[in-house]
């Protein structure tokens, strides 16, 4: 029987990516909402702090091992913004489109060479809520912000995140290639290596 791990997120895109990348470990990743877990308040000032808050909350409410990621987009011309506020850049409960629109407006006058950016992902795995040695894995994906969206794959900022080695937006990549290259894919592969030991 596969081991159940609660994902401290209700994001369907993230759930799909986690299950695809962890399928070899005989794990079933379930979203916290399906287990009645309330959202944790993301009061941390870093990706690490927020991921830990979310994972501890999910583990405490379910008694299951928990996975949480905190990820976001860092844009150099915006001094690292939106960063930890990526999901709510245009306000609490903002849609992906509203966040992308705000980002493009903020970068309207920024020349191509200065539109460098990266996705960061910090994943935390807790064996239980009081786990004193959480597993932390990080992934970074370098790219540039496009002037307009391209593609319809992925979610979040994927349509405006240009991937130089593929010469396209992240939202134009097939899922298998995105999972290989992405910040979340990198962090998850590191996690899989640790969990296999």
C-alpha positions as CSV (number, residue, x, y, z in Angstrom):
1,X,0.0,0.0,0.0
2,X,1.3,3.4,-0.9
3,X,2.4,5.8,1.8
4,X,0.2,8.9,2.2
5,X,1.8,12.3,2.4
6,X,-0.2,15.5,2.9
7,X,0.6,18.4,0.6
8,X,0.3,21.7,2.4
9,X,-1.3,23.3,-0.6
10,X,-4.6,23.1,-2.5
11,X,-3.0,24.1,-5.8
12,X,-4.0,21.6,-8.5
13,X,-0.9,22.3,-10.6
14,X,1.4,21.7,-7.7
15,X,-0.4,18.5,-6.7
16,X,-0.1,17.1,-10.2
17,X,3.7,17.9,-10.4
18,X,4.3,16.4,-6.9
19,X,2.5,13.2,-7.8
20,X,4.2,12.8,-11.1
21,X,7.7,13.3,-9.6
22,X,7.1,11.1,-6.5
23,X,5.3,8.2,-8.3
24,X,8.4,6.0,-8.1
25,X,8.5,6.2,-4.3
26,X,5.1,4.5,-3.9
27,X,3.7,7.6,-2.3
28,X,0.3,9.2,-2.7
29,X,0.4,12.9,-2.2
30,X,-3.0,14.3,-1.1
31,X,-4.0,17.9,-0.9
32,X,-4.6,19.3,2.6
33,X,-8.2,20.4,1.8
34,X,-9.3,16.8,1.3
35,X,-8.3,16.2,4.9
36,X,-9.9,19.3,6.3
37,X,-6.6,21.1,7.0
38,X,-7.1,24.9,7.3
39,X,-4.6,27.1,5.4
40,X,-1.5,28.2,7.5
41,X,-0.8,31.9,7.8
42,X,2.3,32.6,5.8
43,X,3.9,35.0,8.2
44,X,7.5,34.1,7.4
45,X,10.0,36.4,5.8
46,X,11.6,33.8,3.6
47,X,10.7,30.8,1.4
48,X,12.2,28.5,4.1
49,X,10.1,30.0,7.0
50,X,6.8,29.9,5.0
51,X,7.4,26.3,3.8
52,X,8.1,25.2,7.4
53,X,4.9,27.0,8.7
54,X,2.8,25.3,6.1
55,X,4.3,21.8,6.6
56,X,4.0,21.9,10.4
57,X,0.4,23.0,10.1
58,X,-0.6,20.2,7.7
59,X,1.3,17.5,9.8
60,X,-0.2,18.7,13.1
61,X,-3.8,18.6,11.7
62,X,-3.4,15.1,10.0
63,X,-0.8,13.2,11.9
64,X,0.7,12.3,8.4
65,X,4.1,13.2,7.0
66,X,3.8,16.5,5.3
67,X,5.3,18.2,2.2
68,X,5.2,21.9,1.6
69,X,6.8,24.2,-0.8
70,X,7.2,27.9,-0.9
71,X,8.1,29.1,-4.3
72,X,8.1,32.3,-6.2
73,X,9.5,34.5,-8.8
74,X,12.4,36.9,-8.1
75,X,12.9,39.7,-10.7
76,X,16.2,41.5,-10.5
77,X,14.8,44.8,-11.8
78,X,12.3,44.7,-9.0
79,X,14.9,44.0,-6.3
80,X,13.7,40.4,-5.9
81,X,10.0,41.1,-6.0
82,X,7.5,39.6,-6.1
83,X,9.5,36.9,-4.1
84,X,7.6,35.3,-1.2
85,X,4.5,37.4,-2.2
86,X,4.4,35.9,-5.8
87,X,1.0,34.2,-5.3
88,X,-0.6,37.4,-3.9
89,X,1.4,40.0,-5.7
90,X,-1.8,41.7,-7.0
91,X,-3.5,41.3,-3.6
92,X,-4.9,38.5,-1.5
93,X,-6.8,36.0,-3.6
94,X,-5.5,37.5,-6.8
95,X,-5.8,35.4,-10.0
96,X,-2.7,34.3,-12.0
97,X,-3.7,36.7,-14.7
98,X,-3.9,39.7,-12.2
99,X,-0.4,38.8,-10.9
100,X,1.0,38.6,-14.4
101,X,-0.6,41.9,-15.4
102,X,0.8,43.7,-12.4
103,X,4.3,42.2,-13.1
104,X,4.2,43.2,-16.8
105,X,3.1,46.8,-15.8
106,X,5.9,47.1,-13.3
107,X,8.4,46.0,-16.0
108,X,6.9,48.0,-18.9
109,X,9.9,50.4,-19.3
110,X,12.6,47.8,-18.4
111,X,14.9,46.8,-21.4
112,X,15.4,43.2,-22.4
113,X,18.8,42.8,-20.9
114,X,17.6,43.9,-17.4
115,X,14.5,41.6,-17.4
116,X,16.5,38.7,-15.7
117,X,14.6,36.6,-13.2
118,X,14.5,33.3,-11.6
119,X,12.0,30.9,-10.0
120,X,12.9,29.7,-6.5
121,X,11.5,26.7,-4.8
122,X,12.1,25.6,-1.3
123,X,10.5,22.2,-0.3
124,X,10.2,21.0,3.2
125,X,9.4,17.4,4.2
126,X,8.4,16.6,7.8
127,X,8.0,13.1,9.1
128,X,5.7,14.5,11.8
129,X,4.6,17.9,13.2
130,X,7.5,18.1,15.8
131,X,10.2,16.8,13.4
132,X,13.3,18.5,14.7
133,X,15.3,17.8,11.5
134,X,13.1,18.7,8.5
135,X,14.4,17.9,5.1
136,X,15.0,21.1,3.1
137,X,15.6,21.0,-0.7
138,X,16.0,24.0,-3.0
139,X,15.8,24.5,-6.7
140,X,16.5,27.6,-8.8
141,X,15.4,28.2,-12.5
142,X,17.0,31.1,-14.3
143,X,15.2,33.0,-17.1
144,X,13.8,36.3,-18.2
145,X,10.5,38.0,-18.2
146,X,8.8,38.3,-21.5
147,X,6.8,41.4,-22.6
148,X,3.6,39.4,-23.2
149,X,2.3,35.9,-22.3
150,X,3.0,32.9,-24.5
151,X,1.6,29.3,-24.2
152,X,-1.1,27.7,-22.2
153,X,0.7,25.0,-20.2
154,X,1.6,25.4,-16.5
155,X,0.2,28.1,-14.2
156,X,1.2,31.2,-12.3
157,X,3.9,33.2,-14.1
158,X,4.8,30.4,-16.6
159,X,3.4,32.3,-19.6
160,X,5.8,35.2,-19.1
161,X,8.9,33.3,-17.9
162,X,11.3,32.9,-20.8
163,X,13.5,29.8,-20.7
164,X,16.7,30.5,-22.7
165,X,17.8,26.9,-23.2
166,X,14.4,26.0,-24.8
167,X,13.9,29.4,-26.5
168,X,10.3,29.6,-25.3
169,X,8.1,30.4,-22.3
170,X,7.7,27.9,-19.5
171,X,4.0,27.7,-20.5
172,X,5.0,26.4,-23.9
173,X,7.0,23.5,-22.5
174,X,5.5,19.9,-22.4
175,X,5.0,18.9,-18.7
176,X,7.9,16.3,-18.9
177,X,10.4,18.9,-20.0
178,X,9.2,21.5,-17.6
179,X,9.4,19.0,-14.7
180,X,13.0,18.2,-15.7
181,X,14.1,21.9,-15.8
182,X,11.9,23.7,-13.3
183,X,12.8,24.9,-9.9
184,X,10.2,22.6,-8.3
185,X,11.4,19.7,-10.4
186,X,15.0,20.3,-9.2
187,X,14.0,20.5,-5.6
188,X,11.7,17.4,-5.8
189,X,14.4,15.3,-7.4
190,X,16.7,16.3,-4.5
191,X,14.0,15.3,-2.1
192,X,13.5,11.9,-3.8
193,X,17.2,11.2,-3.5
194,X,17.1,11.9,0.2
195,X,13.9,9.9,0.8
196,X,15.4,6.9,-1.1
197,X,18.3,6.6,1.3
